C-alpha cells in the first residue's frame, strides 16, 4: 500500500473495500495506532476518541469474569440496569449475562466486545470485520446498535447487507490510481460501478 493520501471527514461512515492484499486491515491498524507507517504520517484530531475492533480484540476479555462482570470492570460507575440494557441489545438477556466469559462461543465474545465498545460510543469507530462469527440475528443487533450512531466510522466487512445498511461512503483500495472515495453507501457504489466488491457474501 503506497501513496495513500486520505482525509476521513467527521460524521462519515466509510466502508473500506478492495481485493485481498490491497491493505485494508493494514490501513485500519495505521489509523488506530497499532502499526507505524514506513513513511509519511497518520494524524488523528485532538478531540477524537477512538474505538478499534479487530479479531484479536477478544483476547482482552477476562476469562474468569462473567459477562456482566466484564462490563462492570470497564464501567465501574455504571448502573446494573444500564449495563444489562446494552447487553440485552446484544443478545445477553436474563441469565445469559451471568455466563462466564470462558464458556462463550466465538460469536458471543464478539458480541460482548462490541457491547462494551458501544456502551459509551467513541466518536470514531474503526472496525475490522465486525460481522465475522456473527449469526444473522446478531448482525441485525449490530446494525440496530449502529443505526443511531452520530460519529465517524471506518470499517472493513465482506457482508453485503451490513455494508449496504451501515455505510454512507465507500473507500476503494487496490486501484491503479490509488484510493478512490465514492459518495453514497455500498448500494450506490454497486449501482455506479455495476459490480460487487471482491469477496462479498451474505
C-alpha angles and dihedrals in degrees: 000000000000139000096014112169109176138155118193109211123220117268096012122127110212123194107207112215138171142114123299109283094027090116103253097142091038091056091050091050091051092050092046092050094244092120135030122232118243088225137001124025145269114223122195119192117252093242095051117118105190132203116194125194124187131151091265089059088090089066091072092064117108106241091201095054129086120241092257090041090057091059093041088057092052096042106030094168095051122107121247089239095056093045093049089047094058091042089052090053087059096047102267099123128162113333092004088079088063095056116117116249091232092066096048121113121238091261092050091052090052089051091051093050091049092047091053091047094051098042088087100013116216117227092244122045121192110189126181111196096329092173096058111119091012123125122222095266092051092048087055089052091052093048090051092047090053096042093090096036110132100184133085123282137188116183146166119216137150092201108112096204094047090050092049097047100042110034128081095175133035123213112196121200129189101049123132091245096052127249117351127198121211120199113230129036132290095285089056090047091055091047091049098046098031090225141083124247114259118278099014120169139163 
